[in-house]
């Protein structure tokens, strides 16, 4: 998977310019749950599009070429994998995993690592293309260079993964109600899920809950 992102990093980054209203709609949905202060980390920072727009100062990614672009966008980056985050315990106030979840070999291990590096009242923010949405079904049919190897998750599946790793309760926001290429304006995010293609799931670390 890393080889694909290294090979097509320019194509990946160009998507956000070509579909700017979809990207900006996703940003607005994430902002609904993003802490106003504190130290943040994005796992799978890629080219830094989200981190730079959201003010997330630190990111890790296993693609050197993508990290170079993220660094140019002002993000502090480090080569690394979500399964083995190169930071100490309780180093961050919040952790973002945006789109990345569907490309992970071991999502549970990544979420456990996110739990480890979060402060006791830290927050995790997950952004996904909902497998059960119109957009998830579209991408699964389309089989792009990136998504043909992805494992899409439903919102309930992500919530279950988060529960197993000690997170909760949850809040949800949704956006993108039509195909990204047809969008002509930024969509206002709405609470819940079931209608939007892009879903943001947020939860706090519960340090007293035994993790599965």
DRENPA-3360 file (N, C-alpha, C; in nm, 2 decimals, always signed):
BEGIN
1 = XXXXXXXX = +0.08/-0.12/+0.00/+0.00/+0.00/+0.00/+0.09/+0.13/+0.00 ~ +0.19/+0.13/+0.08/+0.28/+0.24/+0.08/+0.34/+0.28/-0.06 ~ +0.37/+0.17/-0.14/+0.42/+0.19/-0.27/+0.33/+0.27/-0.36 ~ +0.20/+0.24/-0.34/+0.09/+0.31/-0.42/+0.09/+0.46/-0.39 ~ +0.10/+0.49/-0.27/+0.10/+0.64/-0.23/+0.23/+0.71/-0.27 ~ +0.34/+0.64/-0.26/+0.46/+0.69/-0.31/+0.46/+0.72/-0.46 ~ +0.40/+0.62/-0.53/+0.39/+0.63/-0.68/+0.30/+0.74/-0.73 ~ +0.18/+0.75/-0.66/+0.08/+0.83/-0.71/+0.05/+0.95/-0.62;
9 = XXXXXXXX = +0.16/+1.00/-0.55/+0.14/+1.10/-0.45/+0.09/+1.23/-0.51 ~ +0.13/+1.26/-0.64/+0.09/+1.38/-0.70/-0.06/+1.38/-0.74 ~ -0.10/+1.26/-0.79/-0.24/+1.24/-0.82/-0.33/+1.25/-0.70 ~ -0.28/+1.19/-0.59/-0.36/+1.20/-0.47/-0.37/+1.34/-0.42 ~ -0.27/+1.42/-0.42/-0.27/+1.56/-0.38/-0.36/+1.64/-0.47 ~ -0.35/+1.62/-0.60/-0.43/+1.70/-0.69/-0.58/+1.68/-0.68 ~ -0.62/+1.57/-0.62/-0.77/+1.54/-0.60/-0.83/+1.65/-0.52 ~ -0.76/+1.70/-0.42/-0.82/+1.80/-0.33/-0.83/+1.94/-0.40;
17 = XXXXXXXX = -0.75/+1.97/-0.50/-0.77/+2.09/-0.58/-0.89/+2.07/-0.67 ~ -0.90/+1.95/-0.73/-1.00/+1.93/-0.83/-1.14/+1.92/-0.77 ~ -1.14/+1.87/-0.64/-1.27/+1.86/-0.57/-1.27/+1.95/-0.44 ~ -1.24/+2.07/-0.46/-1.22/+2.16/-0.35/-1.34/+2.18/-0.26 ~ -1.46/+2.17/-0.31/-1.58/+2.19/-0.23/-1.60/+2.07/-0.14 ~ -1.57/+1.95/-0.19/-1.58/+1.83/-0.11/-1.48/+1.84/+0.00 ~ -1.36/+1.88/-0.03/-1.25/+1.89/+0.07/-1.29/+1.99/+0.18 ~ -1.33/+2.11/+0.14/-1.37/+2.21/+0.23/-1.49/+2.17/+0.32;
25 = XXXXXXXX = -1.58/+2.09/+0.26/-1.69/+2.04/+0.34/-1.64/+1.94/+0.45 ~ -1.55/+1.86/+0.41/-1.49/+1.77/+0.51/-1.42/+1.84/+0.62 ~ -1.35/+1.95/+0.58/-1.28/+2.03/+0.68/-1.38/+2.09/+0.78 ~ -1.49/+2.14/+0.73/-1.59/+2.20/+0.82/-1.66/+2.09/+0.91 ~ -1.67/+1.97/+0.87/-1.73/+1.87/+0.95/-1.63/+1.83/+1.06 ~ -1.50/+1.82/+1.03/-1.40/+1.79/+1.13/-1.39/+1.90/+1.23 ~ -1.40/+2.03/+1.19/-1.39/+2.14/+1.28/-1.50/+2.13/+1.39 ~ -1.61/+2.07/+1.36/-1.72/+2.06/+1.46/-1.67/+1.99/+1.59;
33 = XXXXXXXX = -1.57/+1.90/+1.58/-1.53/+1.82/+1.69/-1.38/+1.85/+1.73 ~ -1.31/+1.92/+1.65/-1.17/+1.95/+1.67/-1.15/+2.04/+1.79 ~ -1.07/+2.00/+1.89/-1.04/+2.09/+2.00/-0.98/+2.22/+1.96 ~ -1.01/+2.33/+2.03/-0.97/+2.46/+1.99/-0.82/+2.49/+2.03 ~ -0.77/+2.41/+2.12/-0.63/+2.42/+2.16/-0.58/+2.28/+2.20 ~ -0.45/+2.28/+2.24/-0.39/+2.15/+2.27/-0.30/+2.10/+2.15 ~ -0.22/+2.00/+2.18/-0.13/+1.95/+2.08/-0.19/+1.83/+2.01 ~ -0.19/+1.84/+1.88/-0.26/+1.73/+1.80/-0.16/+1.65/+1.71;
41 = XXXXXXXX = -0.20/+1.53/+1.68/-0.13/+1.45/+1.59/-0.22/+1.39/+1.48 ~ -0.18/+1.39/+1.35/-0.26/+1.32/+1.25/-0.18/+1.20/+1.21 ~ -0.25/+1.08/+1.22/-0.19/+0.95/+1.18/-0.23/+0.94/+1.03 ~ -0.13/+0.92/+0.95/-0.16/+0.91/+0.80/-0.18/+1.05/+0.75 ~ -0.08/+1.14/+0.78/-0.10/+1.28/+0.74/-0.09/+1.30/+0.59 ~ -0.03/+1.21/+0.52/-0.03/+1.22/+0.37/+0.05/+1.35/+0.33 ~ -0.01/+1.42/+0.24/+0.05/+1.55/+0.19/+0.02/+1.67/+0.28 ~ -0.05/+1.64/+0.39/-0.07/+1.75/+0.49/-0.19/+1.84/+0.46;
49 = XXXXXXXX = -0.27/+1.80/+0.37/-0.39/+1.88/+0.34/-0.48/+1.91/+0.46 ~ -0.51/+1.81/+0.53/-0.60/+1.83/+0.65/-0.53/+1.89/+0.76 ~ -0.41/+1.84/+0.79/-0.33/+1.90/+0.90/-0.31/+2.05/+0.89 ~ -0.27/+2.09/+0.77/-0.24/+2.23/+0.74/-0.36/+2.31/+0.75 ~ -0.48/+2.26/+0.70/-0.60/+2.34/+0.70/-0.66/+2.35/+0.84 ~ -0.63/+2.25/+0.93/-0.70/+2.24/+1.06/-0.60/+2.28/+1.17 ~ -0.48/+2.32/+1.14/-0.38/+2.36/+1.24/-0.33/+2.25/+1.33 ~ -0.33/+2.12/+1.27/-0.27/+2.01/+1.34/-0.12/+2.01/+1.31;
57 = XXXXXXXX = -0.04/+2.03/+1.42/+0.10/+2.07/+1.40/+0.19/+1.95/+1.37 ~ +0.14/+1.82/+1.41/+0.23/+1.71/+1.39/+0.16/+1.60/+1.31 ~ +0.24/+1.53/+1.23/+0.18/+1.42/+1.15/+0.28/+1.31/+1.12 ~ +0.24/+1.19/+1.11/+0.32/+1.08/+1.07/+0.26/+1.01/+0.95 ~ +0.35/+0.95/+0.87/+0.31/+0.88/+0.75/+0.42/+0.79/+0.70 ~ +0.39/+0.68/+0.64/+0.49/+0.59/+0.59/+0.54/+0.62/+0.44 ~ +0.49/+0.73/+0.39/+0.53/+0.77/+0.25/+0.62/+0.89/+0.26 ~ +0.75/+0.87/+0.22/+0.84/+0.98/+0.23/+0.80/+1.09/+0.13;
65 = XXXXXXXX = +0.76/+1.06/+0.01/+0.72/+1.16/-0.08/+0.61/+1.25/-0.04 ~ +0.51/+1.19/+0.03/+0.40/+1.27/+0.08/+0.44/+1.35/+0.20 ~ +0.53/+1.30/+0.28/+0.58/+1.38/+0.39/+0.65/+1.50/+0.35 ~ +0.72/+1.49/+0.24/+0.79/+1.61/+0.18/+0.70/+1.72/+0.15 ~ +0.58/+1.69/+0.09/+0.48/+1.79/+0.06/+0.42/+1.85/+0.19 ~ +0.39/+1.76/+0.28/+0.33/+1.80/+0.41/+0.42/+1.90/+0.48 ~ +0.55/+1.87/+0.48/+0.65/+1.96/+0.54/+0.65/+2.10/+0.47 ~ +0.63/+2.10/+0.34/+0.63/+2.22/+0.27/+0.50/+2.30/+0.31;
73 = XXXXXXXX = +0.40/+2.24/+0.35/+0.28/+2.30/+0.40/+0.29/+2.35/+0.54 ~ +0.40/+2.33/+0.60/+0.42/+2.38/+0.74/+0.39/+2.28/+0.85 ~ +0.37/+2.15/+0.82/+0.34/+2.05/+0.92/+0.47/+1.99/+0.96 ~ +0.48/+1.97/+1.09/+0.59/+1.90/+1.15/+0.57/+1.75/+1.13 ~ +0.66/+1.68/+1.06/+0.63/+1.54/+1.02/+0.74/+1.45/+1.06 ~ +0.70/+1.33/+1.08/+0.79/+1.22/+1.11/+0.75/+1.09/+1.03 ~ +0.85/+1.03/+0.98/+0.82/+0.90/+0.91/+0.78/+0.80/+1.02 ~ +0.67/+0.73/+0.99/+0.63/+0.63/+1.09/+0.50/+0.57/+1.05;
81 = XXXXXXXX = +0.46/+0.46/+1.13/+0.34/+0.38/+1.11/+0.25/+0.40/+1.23 ~ +0.12/+0.40/+1.20/+0.02/+0.41/+1.31/+0.03/+0.29/+1.40 ~ +0.08/+0.18/+1.36/+0.09/+0.06/+1.44/+0.20/+0.07/+1.55 ~ +0.29/+0.16/+1.52/+0.40/+0.18/+1.62/+0.43/+0.33/+1.62 ~ +0.35/+0.41/+1.68/+0.37/+0.56/+1.68/+0.49/+0.60/+1.75 ~ +0.58/+0.68/+1.69/+0.71/+0.71/+1.75/+0.71/+0.83/+1.85 ~ +0.61/+0.82/+1.94/+0.60/+0.92/+2.04/+0.57/+0.86/+2.18 ~ +0.60/+0.93/+2.29/+0.58/+0.88/+2.42/+0.44/+0.87/+2.46;
89 = XXXXXXXX = +0.41/+0.80/+2.57/+0.27/+0.80/+2.62/+0.22/+0.94/+2.66 ~ +0.09/+0.96/+2.63/+0.02/+1.08/+2.67/+0.09/+1.21/+2.61 ~ +0.13/+1.20/+2.49/+0.21/+1.31/+2.43/+0.11/+1.41/+2.36 ~ -0.01/+1.37/+2.33/-0.10/+1.45/+2.25/-0.24/+1.47/+2.32 ~ -0.30/+1.58/+2.30/-0.43/+1.61/+2.35/-0.54/+1.56/+2.25 ~ -0.51/+1.54/+2.13/-0.60/+1.48/+2.03/-0.53/+1.42/+1.92 ~ -0.59/+1.31/+1.86/-0.53/+1.24/+1.75/-0.64/+1.23/+1.64 ~ -0.60/+1.26/+1.52/-0.69/+1.26/+1.40/-0.65/+1.14/+1.31;
97 = XXXXXXXX = -0.74/+1.07/+1.26/-0.72/+0.96/+1.16/-0.82/+0.99/+1.05 ~ -0.78/+1.06/+0.95/-0.88/+1.11/+0.85/-0.86/+1.03/+0.72 ~ -0.96/+0.95/+0.68/-0.96/+0.87/+0.56/-0.87/+0.75/+0.58 ~ -0.76/+0.76/+0.65/-0.66/+0.66/+0.67/-0.71/+0.52/+0.71 ~ -0.81/+0.51/+0.79/-0.85/+0.39/+0.85/-0.87/+0.28/+0.75 ~ -0.93/+0.31/+0.64/-0.96/+0.20/+0.54/-0.83/+0.15/+0.47 ~ -0.72/+0.21/+0.49/-0.59/+0.16/+0.43/-0.50/+0.09/+0.53 ~ -0.55/+0.07/+0.65/-0.46/+0.01/+0.76/-0.47/-0.14/+0.75;
105 = XXXXXXXX = -0.36/-0.21/+0.78/-0.36/-0.35/+0.79/-0.41/-0.40/+0.92 ~ -0.39/-0.32/+1.03/-0.43/-0.36/+1.16/-0.49/-0.24/+1.23 ~ -0.62/-0.20/+1.20/-0.68/-0.08/+1.26/-0.69/-0.09/+1.41 ~ -0.71/-0.20/+1.47/-0.72/-0.21/+1.62/-0.59/-0.17/+1.68 ~ -0.48/-0.22/+1.62/-0.34/-0.18/+1.68/-0.32/-0.03/+1.67 ~ -0.36/+0.03/+1.56/-0.35/+0.17/+1.54/-0.43/+0.25/+1.64 ~ -0.55/+0.20/+1.67/-0.63/+0.27/+1.77/-0.58/+0.25/+1.91 ~ -0.52/+0.14/+1.94/-0.46/+0.12/+2.07/-0.34/+0.21/+2.08;
113 = XXXXXXXX = -0.26/+0.23/+1.98/-0.15/+0.32/+1.98/-0.20/+0.47/+2.00 ~ -0.31/+0.50/+1.93/-0.37/+0.63/+1.95/-0.41/+0.66/+2.09 ~ -0.47/+0.55/+2.15/-0.51/+0.56/+2.29/-0.38/+0.58/+2.38 ~ -0.28/+0.51/+2.35/-0.15/+0.53/+2.43/-0.10/+0.67/+2.43 ~ -0.09/+0.73/+2.31/-0.03/+0.86/+2.30/-0.12/+0.98/+2.34 ~ -0.25/+0.95/+2.37/-0.34/+1.05/+2.42/-0.33/+1.08/+2.56 ~ -0.35/+1.20/+2.60/-0.36/+1.24/+2.75/-0.49/+1.17/+2.80 ~ -0.50/+1.18/+2.93/-0.61/+1.10/+3.00/-0.75/+1.15/+2.95;
121 = XXXXXXXX = -0.76/+1.27/+2.92/-0.89/+1.32/+2.87/-0.88/+1.36/+2.72 ~ -0.79/+1.29/+2.65/-0.76/+1.32/+2.51/-0.88/+1.27/+2.42 ~ -0.88/+1.32/+2.30/-0.99/+1.29/+2.21/-0.94/+1.23/+2.08 ~ -1.01/+1.14/+2.02/-0.97/+1.08/+1.89/-1.08/+1.13/+1.79 ~ -1.04/+1.16/+1.67/-1.12/+1.21/+1.57/-1.10/+1.12/+1.44 ~ -1.20/+1.05/+1.40/-1.19/+0.96/+1.29/-1.28/+1.02/+1.17 ~ -1.22/+1.03/+1.05/-1.30/+1.07/+0.93/-1.30/+0.95/+0.83 ~ -1.42/+0.91/+0.79/-1.43/+0.80/+0.70/-1.53/+0.83/+0.59;
129 = XXXXXXXX = -1.51/+0.75/+0.48/-1.61/+0.74/+0.38/-1.70/+0.62/+0.42 ~ -1.82/+0.65/+0.46/-1.91/+0.54/+0.51/-1.93/+0.44/+0.41 ~ -1.90/+0.31/+0.44/-1.92/+0.20/+0.34/-2.06/+0.19/+0.30 ~ -2.16/+0.22/+0.39/-2.30/+0.20/+0.36/-2.36/+0.32/+0.29 ~ -2.29/+0.43/+0.27/-2.34/+0.55/+0.20/-2.33/+0.53/+0.05 ~ -2.40/+0.63/-0.02/-2.39/+0.63/-0.16/-2.25/+0.65/-0.21 ~ -2.17/+0.73/-0.14/-2.03/+0.75/-0.17/-1.94/+0.63/-0.16 ~ -1.96/+0.56/-0.05/-1.89/+0.44/-0.02/-1.91/+0.33/-0.13;
137 = XXXXXXXX = -2.04/+0.32/-0.17/-2.08/+0.22/-0.27/-2.02/+0.27/-0.41 ~ -2.01/+0.40/-0.43/-1.96/+0.45/-0.56/-1.81/+0.42/-0.57 ~ -1.73/+0.45/-0.46/-1.59/+0.42/-0.46/-1.56/+0.28/-0.47 ~ -1.64/+0.19/-0.41/-1.61/+0.05/-0.42/-1.64/+0.00/-0.56 ~ -1.73/+0.06/-0.63/-1.75/+0.02/-0.77/-1.64/+0.07/-0.86 ~ -1.60/+0.20/-0.83/-1.50/+0.27/-0.92/-1.37/+0.20/-0.92 ~ -1.32/+0.15/-0.80/-1.19/+0.09/-0.79/-1.08/+0.17/-0.84 ~ -1.06/+0.29/-0.78/-0.94/+0.37/-0.82/-0.81/+0.31/-0.78;
145 = XXXXXXXX = -0.70/+0.37/-0.81/-0.57/+0.32/-0.78/-0.56/+0.31/-0.63 ~ -0.62/+0.40/-0.55/-0.62/+0.40/-0.41/-0.72/+0.31/-0.35 ~ -0.85/+0.33/-0.38/-0.96/+0.26/-0.32/-0.98/+0.12/-0.35 ~ -0.92/+0.07/-0.46/-0.94/-0.07/-0.50/-0.87/-0.16/-0.40 ~ -0.78/-0.11/-0.32/-0.72/-0.19/-0.21/-0.76/-0.15/-0.07 ~ -0.86/-0.06/-0.07/-0.91/-0.02/+0.06/-1.01/-0.11/+0.12 ~ -1.02/-0.11/+0.25/-1.13/-0.19/+0.32/-1.22/-0.08/+0.39 ~ -1.33/-0.05/+0.33/-1.42/+0.05/+0.38/-1.49/+0.00/+0.51;
153 = XXXXXXXX = -1.52/+0.09/+0.60/-1.59/+0.06/+0.72/-1.73/+0.13/+0.72 ~ -1.82/+0.07/+0.79/-1.95/+0.14/+0.82/-1.92/+0.22/+0.95 ~ -2.01/+0.31/+0.98/-2.00/+0.39/+1.10/-2.01/+0.30/+1.23 ~ -2.10/+0.21/+1.22/-2.12/+0.12/+1.34/-1.99/+0.04/+1.36 ~ -1.93/-0.01/+1.25/-1.81/-0.09/+1.27/-1.70/+0.00/+1.33 ~ -1.68/+0.12/+1.29/-1.58/+0.21/+1.35/-1.61/+0.23/+1.50 ~ -1.74/+0.25/+1.53/-1.78/+0.27/+1.67/-1.74/+0.15/+1.76 ~ -1.76/+0.03/+1.70/-1.73/-0.09/+1.77/-1.58/-0.10/+1.79;
161 = XXXXXXXX = -1.50/-0.07/+1.69/-1.35/-0.07/+1.71/-1.31/+0.03/+1.82 ~ -1.37/+0.14/+1.82/-1.33/+0.24/+1.92/-1.37/+0.20/+2.06 ~ -1.49/+0.13/+2.07/-1.53/+0.08/+2.20/-1.43/-0.02/+2.25 ~ -1.39/-0.11/+2.16/-1.29/-0.22/+2.20/-1.16/-0.16/+2.25 ~ -1.12/-0.04/+2.20/-0.99/+0.02/+2.24/-1.01/+0.12/+2.34 ~ -1.12/+0.14/+2.41/-1.14/+0.22/+2.52/-1.18/+0.36/+2.50 ~ -1.26/+0.39/+2.39/-1.31/+0.52/+2.36/-1.46/+0.53/+2.37 ~ -1.51/+0.65/+2.40/-1.65/+0.67/+2.41/-1.68/+0.78/+2.52;
169 = XXXXXXXX = -1.80/+0.83/+2.51/-1.91/+0.81/+2.41/-1.88/+0.88/+2.28 ~ -1.97/+0.87/+2.18/-1.94/+0.92/+2.05/-2.03/+1.04/+2.01 ~ -1.97/+1.12/+1.92/-2.05/+1.22/+1.85/-2.02/+1.21/+1.70 ~ -2.12/+1.24/+1.62/-2.11/+1.21/+1.47/-2.15/+1.34/+1.40 ~ -2.08/+1.37/+1.29/-2.12/+1.47/+1.19/-2.10/+1.41/+1.05 ~ -2.19/+1.46/+0.96/-2.19/+1.41/+0.83/-2.19/+1.52/+0.73 ~ -2.13/+1.50/+0.61/-2.14/+1.59/+0.50/-2.12/+1.52/+0.37 ~ -2.13/+1.59/+0.26/-2.12/+1.54/+0.12/-2.24/+1.45/+0.09;
177 = XXXXXXXX = -2.34/+1.52/+0.03/-2.47/+1.45/+0.00/-2.48/+1.42/-0.15 ~ -2.38/+1.47/-0.23/-2.38/+1.43/-0.37/-2.23/+1.40/-0.41 ~ -2.21/+1.35/-0.53/-2.07/+1.31/-0.57/-1.98/+1.43/-0.56 ~ -1.86/+1.42/-0.52/-1.77/+1.53/-0.51/-1.75/+1.62/-0.63 ~ -1.75/+1.55/-0.75/-1.73/+1.62/-0.87/-1.85/+1.70/-0.92 ~ -1.96/+1.68/-0.85/-2.08/+1.76/-0.88/-2.10/+1.88/-0.78 ~ -2.02/+1.89/-0.68/-2.04/+1.99/-0.58/-2.00/+2.13/-0.63 ~ -2.08/+2.23/-0.60/-2.05/+2.36/-0.65/-2.04/+2.46/-0.53;
185 = XXXXXXXX = -2.06/+2.41/-0.41/-2.04/+2.49/-0.29/-2.01/+2.40/-0.17 ~ -1.97/+2.47/-0.06/-1.94/+2.39/+0.06/-2.07/+2.35/+0.13 ~ -2.08/+2.23/+0.17/-2.19/+2.18/+0.25/-2.18/+2.21/+0.40 ~ -2.28/+2.25/+0.46/-2.28/+2.27/+0.61/-2.29/+2.13/+0.67 ~ -2.20/+2.09/+0.76/-2.21/+1.96/+0.83/-2.34/+1.95/+0.91 ~ -2.39/+1.83/+0.92/-2.51/+1.80/+1.00/-2.47/+1.69/+1.10 ~ -2.54/+1.69/+1.22/-2.52/+1.59/+1.32/-2.57/+1.46/+1.27 ~ -2.51/+1.35/+1.32/-2.55/+1.22/+1.29/-2.49/+1.16/+1.17;
193 = XXXXXXXX = -2.55/+1.05/+1.12/-2.49/+0.98/+1.00/-2.61/+0.91/+0.93 ~ -2.59/+0.87/+0.81/-2.69/+0.80/+0.74/-2.73/+0.86/+0.61 ~ -2.69/+0.99/+0.59/-2.72/+1.06/+0.47/-2.60/+1.11/+0.40 ~ -2.50/+1.15/+0.47/-2.37/+1.20/+0.41/-2.28/+1.09/+0.38 ~ -2.19/+1.11/+0.28/-2.09/+1.02/+0.24/-1.97/+1.02/+0.33 ~ -1.93/+1.14/+0.38/-1.82/+1.15/+0.47/-1.87/+1.17/+0.61 ~ -1.82/+1.09/+0.71/-1.86/+1.09/+0.84/-1.75/+1.12/+0.94 ~ -1.76/+1.20/+1.03/-1.67/+1.23/+1.14/-1.72/+1.17/+1.27;
201 = XXXXXXXX = -1.63/+1.09/+1.33/-1.67/+1.02/+1.45/-1.57/+1.06/+1.56 ~ -1.62/+1.12/+1.67/-1.53/+1.17/+1.77/-1.56/+1.10/+1.91 ~ -1.46/+1.08/+1.98/-1.48/+1.02/+2.12/-1.36/+1.05/+2.21 ~ -1.39/+1.05/+2.34/-1.28/+1.07/+2.43/-1.22/+0.94/+2.48 ~ -1.10/+0.95/+2.52/-1.03/+0.84/+2.58/-1.09/+0.82/+2.72 ~ -1.12/+0.70/+2.75/-1.17/+0.67/+2.88/-1.06/+0.59/+2.96 ~ -0.97/+0.65/+3.04/-0.86/+0.58/+3.10/-0.90/+0.48/+3.21 ~ -1.03/+0.48/+3.25/-1.07/+0.39/+3.35/-1.14/+0.27/+3.29;
209 = XXXX = -1.16/+0.27/+3.16/-1.23/+0.16/+3.10/-1.13/+0.06/+3.05 ~ -1.15/-0.07/+3.08/-1.06/-0.18/+3.04/-1.08/-0.20/+2.89 ~ -0.96/-0.19/+2.82/-0.96/-0.21/+2.68/-0.97/-0.36/+2.64 ~ -1.04/-0.39/+2.53/-1.05/-0.52/+2.48/-0.93/-0.56/+2.40;
% end
